[in-house]
Amino acid sequence: MNIKNYINGEFVNPIENNWMPNYNPSNGKVSGQIPNSTKEDVEKAYEAAEKAFLKWSNTTLEERSKILSNIATLILERLDLLAVAESKDNGKPVSLAKEVDIPRAASNFQFFANAITQFSSEAHESIGLNAVNFTLRQPIGVVGCISPWNLPLYLFTWKIAPAIAAGNCVVAKPSEITPMTAFLLGEILQEAGLPKGVLNIVHGLGTTAGNAIVAHPNIKAISFTGGTKTGAHIAGIAAPMFKKLSLELGGKNPNIIFADCDYNKMLATTVRSSFANQGQICLCGSRILVEEKIYEKFKKDFIEKVAQLKVGNPSDETTNIGALVSMAHLEKVKGYIDSASKDGAKVLFGGNKVLVTGSENGYYLQPTIIEVTDNKCSLNQEEVFGPVVTIMSFKTDAEALQLANDVKYGLSATVWTHDLNRSMQFSKQLQTGIVWVNTWMLRDLRTPFGGQKDSGVGREGGLEALRFFTVPKNVCIQYG
């Protein structure tokens, strides 16, 4: 199937008519072609967005809210279709896409459909001076949104929903590895009544189409989710142009387990937080730190639980772990496993490619548990982003905190304990943007989302997203 760009409300071929293959991770076969768009395609998308901006930015909040709600409803009506497409593109189990990815994409639109009607600004009366100051929150103009391949529609909509809710027009680029659901979203936009040019979707490589969006002199803000190295490249281009930047980047998240935890809940959740979506979630707890008192018990029980996970074709309802997103990514992850012994680490379980009957050329890998003794090893310092976790023990609270913070990333952390004092101290002292205590991935869309250190700058979610996609302007009026 040939995927097309969505520009000015219409599906169009790339201007230079250049295409790239789109692979199905579950079988390694080409499933279709996607545009290899260039600077010219981005310019065409920008022109459509710029032309639509004046009218869209002056559209009433009620009308914007209604259109976003329409989009949310239509996504849910196409739940099965979109879930299958997501699985085919990404390799994740269809069941996971049905349960998480597609419903969350709908929730993103519905949330901001409601949030924009409640978004308010401040006013200050200057007593004795006969003056009032009030703040306008105005849309930026044309903004760029670039999303990753791990949660394709989920994170694509997480960016574009607040951007258009706030009155901006958007030039968006989904990952070239997983373009299908963004393409299908174009049909939904047409049916939902979104005016032409408000959202334009350009497919292509980050080095060409992505760079063109970031470097465009009139695209005034960039929201990007992806790798830290790419984020640094984007910042190098955008910062000297004084663009607003939101960068949601990598993670190397600690999962800190104390002996006083709810052990059964912790164990079940840790299996999920380690290997959900093949470990290809920036929030996965890839470094498991276990109090020495229960370390040997945890190690035994964790291996037993992980051994029960089924690696298989994503369309099989009994599959727990599907295919990795690409052959290149599979080889990268496998490389980390194969070099584990050089770091003095020991593979306790998994580590091998999996041959799935009927899908022999798919990109499958066993969930892998590696025991490490040095937090400075590459497995604990670098983002593997696959079904691989490390485990190591600690003796004291101070040691656990030191190990948790001793990485360049600071996205999220999970703490398992029933000690209230410890919960509060760790929540304050962990150098992360998110802390979960006795849970994982429990999200409230009203809360700010983002990281510290090399995990990025800025925050998404809730009113933070609407603040990012607007410009504050103070107005002072003195009266007689």
Stockholm file with secondary structure:
# STOCKHOLM 1.0

chainA/1-480         MNIKNYINGEFVNPIENNWMPNYNPSNGKVSGQIPNSTKEDVEKAYEAAEKAFLKWSNTTLEERSKILSNIATLILERLDLLAVAESKDNGKPVSLAKEVDIPRAASNFQFFANAITQFSSEAHESIGLNAVNFTLRQPIGVVGCISPWNLPLYLFTWKIAPAIAAGNCVVAKPSEITPMTAFLLGEILQEAGLPKGVLNIVHGLGTTAGNAIVAHPNIKAISFTGGTKTGAHIAGIAAPMFKKLSLELGGKNPNIIFADCDYNKMLATTVRSSFANQGQICLCGSRILVEEKIYEKFKKDFIEKVAQLKVGNPSDETTNIGALVSMAHLEKVKGYIDSASKDGAKVLFGGNKVLVTGSENGYYLQPTIIEVTDNKCSLNQEEVFGPVVTIMSFKTDAEALQLANDVKYGLSATVWTHDLNRSMQFSKQLQTGIVWVNTWMLRDLRTPFGGQKDSGVGREGGLEALRFFTVPKNVCIQYG
#=GR chainA/1-480 SS CBCCEEETTEEECCTTCCEEEEEETTTTEEEEEEECCCHHHHHHHHHHHHHHHHHHHTSCHHHHHHHHHHHHHHHHHTHHHHHHHHHHHHCCCHHHIIIIIHHHHHHHHHHHHHHHHHCCCCEEEETTTTEEEEEEEEECSEEEEECCSSSHHHHHHHHHHHHHHTTCEEEEECCTTSCHHHHHHHHHHHHHTCCTTSEEECCSCIIIIIHHHHHCTTCCEEEEESCHHHHHHHHHHHGGGTCEEEEECCCCCEEEECTTSCHHHHHHHHHHHHHGGGGCSTTCCCEEEEEGGGHHHHHHHHHHHHHTCCBCCTTSTTCSBCCCSCHHHHHHHHHHHHTGGGGTCEEEECCSBCCBTTBTTSCCBCCEEEECSCTTSHHHHSCCCSSEEEEEEESSHHHHHHHHHCSSEESEEEEECSCHHHHHHHHHHSCSSEEEESCSSCCCTTSCBCCEETTEESCBSHHHHHHHTEEEEEEEEECC
#=GC SS_cons         CBCCEEETTEEECCTTCCEEEEEETTTTEEEEEEECCCHHHHHHHHHHHHHHHHHHHTSCHHHHHHHHHHHHHHHHHTHHHHHHHHHHHHCCCHHHIIIIIHHHHHHHHHHHHHHHHHCCCCEEEETTTTEEEEEEEEECSEEEEECCSSSHHHHHHHHHHHHHHTTCEEEEECCTTSCHHHHHHHHHHHHHTCCTTSEEECCSCIIIIIHHHHHCTTCCEEEEESCHHHHHHHHHHHGGGTCEEEEECCCCCEEEECTTSCHHHHHHHHHHHHHGGGGCSTTCCCEEEEEGGGHHHHHHHHHHHHHTCCBCCTTSTTCSBCCCSCHHHHHHHHHHHHTGGGGTCEEEECCSBCCBTTBTTSCCBCCEEEECSCTTSHHHHSCCCSSEEEEEEESSHHHHHHHHHCSSEESEEEEECSCHHHHHHHHHHSCSSEEEESCSSCCCTTSCBCCEETTEESCBSHHHHHHHTEEEEEEEEECC
//
